[in-house]
Amino acid sequence: MATDLLSAALADLRADAVVTGHFSLAAPWAFVKPAVEGAAFRTAFGGPYTIIVEGMEPLRVEAGDFVLLPHGHEHVLASAPGVAPVPFDDLVAREGIRPSFDTPLRLTAGGGGEVCDLYTGIVFYREAVRNPLFSVLPPLIHVRANDPAVGPWLADTLMAFIRESMACQPGWAVAAARLADVLFVQLLRAHLASAISHTGWLRGLMDPQIGRAIAQLHRYPERDWTVESLAATAGMSRSRFSARFVELVEETPIGHLTAYRMYVASGALRDSRRRLIEIATSVGYASEKAFIRAFRRWSGMAPKQYARSMRDPHDAPYAAGAPYGA
């Protein structure tokens, strides 16, 4: 049951664009990468490095490990924790490099010590902010190369991605985006398989009774669910179900139902051929007005306005103004 729901959540992930880079860094070195509107991943060969995300302890990353920042948080990358970082943009400018969105960034910097070959990428997903899976992912995911949850396919996918993105053969951008989809999914699968604890609806999903209710809610969002009917699905009393759901998922059952319905509807709005009432009905709303009110509260805009923004490439998060340099 849990596997089926996770597969459904992962199946929705589609990269709109990807920016890649290869940094050859000789110790000592350190720089600050600004926050981006995308999911950033890192892997390195040669020397280890340290990554620091605000509010978290410095993390030592060994050669071959994978690091994923699902929300694109600002972070420091360094050869060692004590090295003073410089802004990444200053480092690039100092090397005389003019970043280009459609060309992988190649950078050589640092001192004369051990070399770390860092391969990086930023994957842009328009719907990441509203994806129910993204909402419960931590700021930093570290997948160790020797983790039992990591199969040889992960390293193979990574190497295919690196070769495709750095060679810049015709069609490389599309190929890299598709490989990034696969790589991202595999990283998440490894994380979910090895993580000791989860948060939000993932934690609820692991609970036999609450997970049963979430499974039905996600499978049939159009049903006229109530707290009572969800509690019955879980085989619990209404009060016990509500308390347990909030404890695990950190939101009310109806709050989670509404958020999931809106997420499903946001994907359906991409199809200009579907009528609004059809979409509203498919997620449990009998009238357009009720659906429009709920959708506006969730997204901050009316459904039609949201649909236009999703079809307009200039509204994508990686359009003008998005930081360059993976």
C-alpha positions in Angstrom: 0.0 0.0 0.0 2.7 2.5 1.0 4.8 1.5 -2.0 1.8 2.2 -4.4 1.2 5.7 -3.0 4.9 6.6 -3.1 5.1 5.4 -6.7 2.1 7.6 -7.5 3.8 10.6 -5.9 7.1 10.0 -7.7 5.4 9.3 -11.0 4.2 13.0 -11.0 7.7 14.3 -11.1 8.7 15.8 -14.4 11.7 18.0 -14.9 11.0 21.2 -16.8 14.7 22.0 -17.1 18.1 21.1 -15.7 21.3 23.1 -15.1 24.5 21.1 -14.7 28.1 21.7 -13.8 31.5 20.2 -13.1 33.8 21.8 -10.5 37.4 20.7 -10.1 38.3 22.0 -6.7 41.7 21.8 -5.0 41.8 22.2 -1.2 41.5 24.5 0.5 38.2 25.8 -1.0 34.8 26.9 0.1 31.9 28.8 -1.4 28.3 29.8 -0.6 25.6 28.7 -3.1 22.5 30.8 -3.0 19.0 29.4 -2.8 17.4 28.3 -6.1 13.9 27.5 -7.2 14.8 23.9 -7.9 16.1 20.7 -6.4 19.9 20.6 -6.2 22.0 17.5 -6.1 25.7 16.9 -5.7 28.1 14.0 -6.0 31.9 14.0 -6.0 34.9 11.9 -6.9 38.3 12.2 -5.3 38.5 14.1 -2.1 35.6 14.4 0.4 33.8 17.7 1.1 31.6 19.3 3.7 28.1 20.7 3.1 26.5 23.1 5.6 22.8 24.1 5.5 21.6 26.7 7.9 20.1 25.2 11.1 21.9 21.8 10.5 25.2 20.4 11.6 28.0 20.4 9.0 27.9 17.1 7.0 31.0 15.4 5.7 30.3 13.8 2.3 32.6 11.1 1.1 33.5 10.3 -2.5 30.6 8.6 -4.3 28.0 9.8 -1.9 24.9 11.6 -3.1 23.5 14.8 -1.7 20.0 16.1 -2.6 18.6 19.5 -1.5 14.9 19.1 -2.6 14.0 22.7 -1.8 17.1 24.3 -3.2 18.2 25.8 0.2 21.2 28.1 0.4 24.2 26.1 1.5 28.0 26.2 1.9 30.3 23.7 0.1 33.8 23.4 1.5 36.9 21.2 1.5 36.8 21.4 5.3 34.4 23.1 7.9 36.9 25.8 8.9 37.5 27.3 5.4 36.0 30.7 5.0 33.5 30.6 2.1 33.2 33.1 -0.7 30.0 33.9 -2.7 29.7 31.5 -5.6 28.9 34.3 -8.1 32.2 36.1 -7.0 34.1 32.9 -7.5 32.7 32.4 -11.0 33.4 36.1 -11.9 36.9 35.8 -10.5 37.6 33.0 -12.9 36.3 35.0 -15.8 33.4 32.7 -16.5 30.1 33.9 -17.9 27.4 31.3 -16.9 24.9 30.3 -19.6 21.7 28.6 -18.8 22.0 26.2 -21.8 25.7 25.3 -21.3 27.1 23.2 -18.4 29.3 25.2 -16.1 32.9 24.2 -15.8 35.0 25.6 -13.0 38.5 25.1 -11.7 39.4 26.8 -8.4 41.0 26.4 -5.0 44.5 25.9 -3.6 47.1 23.2 -4.3 45.8 20.4 -2.1 43.6 17.3 -2.7 41.3 17.6 -5.6 37.5 17.1 -5.3 35.7 16.6 -8.7 32.2 17.8 -7.9 29.4 17.2 -10.3 26.3 19.2 -9.7 22.8 19.8 -11.0 19.7 21.8 -10.4 16.5 20.2 -11.5 13.5 22.6 -12.0 10.0 21.3 -11.2 7.2 23.8 -11.6 4.9 21.8 -9.3 7.5 21.0 -6.6 6.1 23.6 -4.1 2.7 21.9 -4.2 3.7 18.3 -4.6 2.6 16.4 -1.5 5.8 14.5 -1.5 8.0 17.5 -1.7 6.2 19.1 1.3 7.5 16.4 3.6 11.1 16.1 2.4 13.8 17.5 4.6 16.2 20.4 3.5 19.0 17.9 3.0 19.1 14.3 2.0 22.4 12.4 2.2 22.6 9.0 0.5 25.8 7.2 1.2 27.5 5.2 -1.6 27.7 2.1 0.7 24.1 2.3 1.9 22.4 -1.1 1.4 19.4 0.8 -0.1 21.6 2.0 -3.0 21.8 -0.3 -5.9 24.3 -0.2 -8.9 21.6 1.4 -11.0 21.9 4.6 -9.1 25.6 5.0 -9.9 24.9 3.9 -13.5 22.2 6.5 -13.9 24.4 9.2 -12.4 27.3 8.4 -14.8 24.9 8.5 -17.8 23.6 11.8 -16.6 27.1 13.2 -16.2 28.2 12.0 -19.7 25.0 13.3 -21.4 25.0 16.7 -19.7 28.7 17.5 -20.1 29.1 16.3 -23.7 26.5 18.8 -25.0 25.6 16.7 -28.0 22.5 17.7 -30.0 19.4 17.2 -27.8 21.5 17.0 -24.6 19.2 19.3 -22.6 16.1 17.0 -23.2 18.1 13.9 -22.5 19.7 15.4 -19.3 16.2 16.4 -18.1 14.8 12.9 -18.6 17.9 11.3 -16.9 17.5 13.8 -14.1 13.9 12.6 -13.6 15.2 9.0 -13.2 18.1 10.0 -11.0 15.9 12.1 -8.7 13.4 9.3 -8.3 16.1 6.8 -7.5 17.7 9.2 -4.9 14.3 9.6 -3.2 13.7 5.8 -3.3 17.0 5.2 -1.6 16.3 7.9 1.0 12.8 6.6 1.8 14.1 3.0 2.0 16.9 3.9 4.4 15.4 6.7 6.5 14.7 5.7 10.1 11.8 8.2 10.5 9.6 10.2 8.2 7.5 13.3 8.7 4.1 14.4 7.5 1.9 12.1 5.5 4.8 9.8 4.9 4.9 9.0 8.6 1.1 8.6 8.5 1.5 6.3 5.6 3.7 4.0 7.6 1.0 3.6 10.3 -1.2 0.6 9.5 -4.5 2.4 10.4 -3.8 5.9 9.4 -2.0 4.7 6.3 -5.1 2.8 5.2 -7.2 6.0 5.4 -4.5 8.0 3.5 -4.3 5.3 0.8 -8.1 5.5 0.2 -8.1 9.3 0.3 -5.4 9.6 -2.3 -6.9 6.9 -4.4 -10.4 8.3 -4.4 -10.1 12.1 -3.8 -13.5 12.7 -5.5 -15.4 10.8 -2.8 -17.5 12.8 -0.2 -15.1 12.1 2.6 -15.8 13.1 6.2 -13.8 12.6 9.3 -16.3 9.9 10.3 -15.9 7.9 7.0 -12.1 8.2 7.1 -12.1 7.0 10.6 -14.3 4.0 9.6 -11.8 3.2 6.9 -9.0 3.2 9.4 -11.1 1.1 11.8 -10.9 3.7 14.6 -13.2 6.0 16.5 -13.6 9.6 15.1 -11.8 11.2 18.1 -9.0 8.7 18.2 -8.5 8.9 14.4 -8.5 12.7 14.4 -5.9 12.9 17.2 -3.7 10.2 15.7 -3.9 11.7 12.2 -2.8 15.2 13.5 -0.1 13.6 15.6 1.5 11.8 12.6 0.6 14.0 9.6 0.7 17.3 11.4 -2.5 18.5 9.8 -6.2 17.6 10.1 -7.7 14.9 7.9 -9.9 17.4 6.0 -6.9 19.8 5.6 -4.9 17.0 4.0 -7.8 16.0 1.8 -8.2 19.5 0.6 -4.5 20.0 -0.1 -4.3 16.7 -2.0 -7.5 17.5 -4.0 -6.0 20.9 -5.1 -2.7 19.2 -6.0 -4.5 16.7 -8.3 -6.6 19.6 -9.8 -3.5 21.7 -10.5 -2.2 18.9 -12.6 -5.5 18.5 -14.5 -5.5 22.2 -15.2 -2.5 21.8 -17.5 -4.9 20.1 -20.0 -6.7 23.0 -21.8 -9.2 20.5 -23.2 -10.8 19.7 -19.8 -13.7 21.8 -18.6 -13.5 23.4 -15.2 -16.6 21.6 -13.9 -15.1 18.3 -15.0 -12.0 19.0 -13.0 -14.0 20.2 -10.0 -16.1 17.0 -10.0 -13.1 14.8 -10.4 -11.7 16.1 -7.0 -15.0 16.1 -5.1 -16.6 19.5 -5.8 -20.2 19.6 -7.0 -20.0 23.2 -8.2 -17.4 25.4 -10.0 -17.9 28.2 -7.4 -17.0 26.0 -4.5 -14.0 24.6 -6.3 -12.8 28.1 -7.4 -13.0 29.3 -3.8 -11.0 26.3 -2.5 -8.4 26.6 -5.3 -7.9 30.3 -4.7 -7.3 29.7 -1.0 -4.7 27.0 -1.8 -2.8 28.6 -4.7 -3.5 32.4 -4.3 -5.0 32.6 -7.8 -8.1 31.5 -9.7 -7.9 28.1 -11.6 -7.9 29.7 -15.0 -5.2 32.2 -14.1 -3.1 29.3 -12.6 -3.6 27.2 -15.8 -2.4 30.1 -17.9 0.7 30.5 -15.8 1.5 26.8 -16.1 1.3 27.0 -19.9 3.3 30.2 -20.2 7.1 29.3 -20.2 7.9 32.9 -19.1 6.2 32.1 -15.7 8.4 29.1 -15.1 10.6 29.4 -12.0 13.8 29.1 -14.1 12.9 32.0 -16.4 14.6 35.4 -16.4 16.3 36.0 -13.0 16.8 32.4 -12.0 20.4 31.9 -10.7 22.8 30.2 -13.1 25.4 27.7 -12.2 24.5 24.4 -10.8 
